[in-house]
């Protein structure tokens, strides 16, 4: 035990807790950014499907006009 610097005398449990406290925000932010990227890709895919449907609708013409 280092008596002149007691804060340097860490037990393994203290080291594990400090490591978790340091890394937890990183993992949280990483997971959050992955989820946001996934949602963004799903939104882009949905928007692409909607624009394709509008394009097909426009090319076919409005069925009500054809009646």
Protein Blocks (a to p, Z undefined) as FASTA:
>chain_A
ZZklmmlmccfklmmmmmmmmmmmmmmmmmmmmmmmmmmmmmmmmmmmmmmmmmmmmmno
pfklmZZ
